[in-house]
Amino acid sequence: MTSSSNPQSNQPLPYSRRHLLRAIAGGGLGTIAMVFLRPAAAAGQDLEELCSMFPQNSRCLDYLPGVQALDAEGDAIALDTFLPTTSPGVPQPVQGLPSVTYLVIESGPAIAPYGIRPVCPHRGCAVIWQADQNRFACPCHGSKFDAQGRRLRGPARQSLPLVTVVERQNQIRLIDRAPAIDPR
């Protein structure tokens, strides 16, 4: 038999390797384009998530994100009655999140936009506020932190973790998320 007797040997293949590579590349680029052209996830983002991440956003002016800060008895804290009873530089313990949170009181007095979680980053021990020394101390391994939660000495290598604090409608709100930028 000669090659002319085989009808497939003289005809070009319907798809060449070049066609296949073009189809794969086009499909890949099309998939990438579809990902970028679909509606943004932020458009459907719920208000709680938006206001937790960006509490100063204009859409969040009347929204109360997070949970309300409570005193030791479990009563809601009103901002106008709480601030006159505080002293700058002395962290104030409040309830509301799963564990106690310390509000940082600045001069004025005013509440800082962050609160301190009293959990040692070294091994997770609960740190204690030592008012006589104006610092937090870890009873487990001896780490020390200042009134803003910054590390003074180890073995902890990081400062105390933070939560976001928002003042709105005469309330103090605690958001279980660290501020976008550590303000310390």
N, C-alpha and C positions, 0 to 999 in steps of 0.2 A: 504494500500500500504506500502510496505517496502522500505527501502532505496535502495535496489538493483533494484527495478523497475524504479527508477528515474536515468537515465543515467548520469546526471550532478552531482549528489551528491557524487559519488564515484571517479570522476576524478578531478585531481588538476586543479585549475584555470590556464588559459594560461599565465596570468601575475599576479605575486604576488606584494605585497607592496614593497618588496625589489627590484624587477625589475623596478618598477616605480621610486623609489628613485634614483636608479643607472642611469636611463635615464635622470632624471632631473639634477642630479649632472654632468653627462657627457655633457649634452647640455650647462649647465652654464659654465663649464670649456672650452668647445669648443668655445663658444662665446667670452670669455675673451681672449683666444689664438688668435682668428681672429683679435681682436682689436689690439693686440700687434704685430702681424705679417703683418698687412697691411702696405703699403708704408708710410713712415713718412710724415707728413704734411709739414715739412721744405723742403723737396725735391721739392715740387711744390710752395714754398713760393715765392712771387714776390720780385723783387729786391728793390722796394721802401720800403716794410715792413722790409726786412732784413737790409738794410742800415739805416733805421730810428732807428732800435733797436741797431744795432752794426755798427756805422759809421766807425770804424777802421778796419773792416773786409777786407781781401785782395780782395774779389770780388767787393768791393765798392770803390777802388782807383780812378777809372775814372768816377764813377757814382756821380751825383749831387743830393743828397737827399733833401727833403723838398722844401722850397721856398727861393729865393734870398732876402737878406736884402736890403731895399730901404731907401734912405734918406727922409727928410721931403718933398721934391719936387716930390718924386716918382721915382727918378733915381737910378739905380743899384749902389751899393757901391763896389768899387774896394778896395781890402784889402791893396795893396801897397800904395794907396793914403790916405786911411782912418786912418791907425795906426799912422803915423807921426803927425796927428792933434789931437791925444787924449792924455789924462793924466791918469796915473794909479790911480785907486780908484774912478774915476768919471764915473758912468754909462752913456752910450750913447744911446739915444732913436733911434730906427729904426722901419720901417714899414715892412710889408710883411705878417704877420699873421693877423687874423681878428682884433686884437687890437695891440697897440704899444708894443714893447718889448725893454727892456733895456739890452744892451750888457755890461758885466762886463769887465773892462779893468784892466789887471794885469800889474805888473812891466815888463819892457822890451821895449816898451809896447807890450803886447800880449792880445789876446781876450780869455777869459775863455771859457771852453767847455760847458758853460750853459749861458742862458739869463734869465732875470727876467720878469715875468708877473706882471704888476703893479695892481694887484687885491687883495684887502684885504681878507684874509681867514676868517675873522670874519663874515662879512655880504655881501661881494662881492662889496664893494665900490672901485672906482678907486683911487689908492694912487698917491700922488704927490711927485716928486723928489724935495727936498729942498736943493739946492746947497750950500746955506750959512751955513747950519747945517750938510751937508754931510750925509743926510739920507732921507728915504722915510717916508711920513706921511699920515695917513688916515684922510681925512677931516670930515668923518662922526662920528667916535667914538674915535679918538685920538690915535690909535695904531701907533707905531714907528718901523721902520726897518732900519738896517744899509745899507751901499752901496752894500753889497752882498745879500741883501734881508732877512737877519736873523732878527728874532723878537727881539726887544729891550724891548718893554713894550706893554701891552695889552690895550684893552680887547682881541685882537687876541691871540690865543694860539699856532699858527704855524707860520713859516716863509712864505715869499711870494712864490708862485708857480714858477716853473722853466720850461724852454724849452731847448732843446738841440741845441747847436750851433756847426757848422762844418765849418772849413776853407778848401776850396778846389778850385784849379784852379783860384786863385786870387779872389775868391768870398767868401762871408760870407753867409752861408745857415742856415735857421731857420727850425727846425723840431718841429712840434707841439706835442711834447712828452717830459715828464720829463726825465732827465738822469737816467740810471739804479741805480746809487748811487748818493745821494746828496753830491756834492763835497765841500759844504760850511763847 
